[in-house]
Amino acid sequence: MTQNMAENSQLAGIHLILGGARSGKSRFAENRINHAGGGIYIATGRAWDDEMANRIALHKSSRGEIWQTIEEPLDLCAVLTACNHEGSKPVLVDCLTLWLTNLMLDDRDIEAEFDRLCGILPGLDIPVLLVSNEVGFGIVPENAMARSFRDHAGRFHQRIAELADQVTLVVAGIPMSVK
């Protein structure tokens, strides 16, 4: 079996990829889909300032033509549902913690959005890689909003990990299989 065939056969179901900032988690996820011939990149980040706008443009240009990029900061479920059709390419969502930030800033019902996403993921027929920041390794934040964010992220990661087929933790560019 060729390496590409081996990569494609391993690219199935739901795969949660966690790591800290600049851990290599996005690169790991992108490389998996690059080896499968490309895919759909659902970007949840928002360009709140010039630095973030430049960062988004750089990421987008570095992916190349084998990727279709969909920018969606809030309605992740609608985009995933729209991507779920026979013959569709694998999907990479980057990232769930930015999506959580957007939901919090827009004063959305966080638990309802999590329920909605956890409800549709098992029914998807396409490979979905979900990238997210593991924020639970640090100290307890000093303000209520930061603590709420950390708590939401931790509970959400547990829910996604429970239904995921694979969970990978990336540390210093090294992926470690958790599940």
Salt bridges, closest charged atoms under 4 A:
GLU51 OE2 - ARG55 NH2 2.75
GLU71 OE2 - LYS60 NZ 3.51
ASP75 OD1 - ARG116 NH2 2.94
ASP106 OD1 - ARG46 NH1 3.27
GLU111 OE2 - HIS152 ND1 3.58
GLU111 OE1 - ARG159 NH1 3.90
GLU113 OE2 - ARG108 NH1 4.00
GLU113 OE1 - ARG116 NH1 3.54
ASP115 OD1 - ARG159 NH2 2.74
ASP151 OD1 - ARG150 NH2 2.74
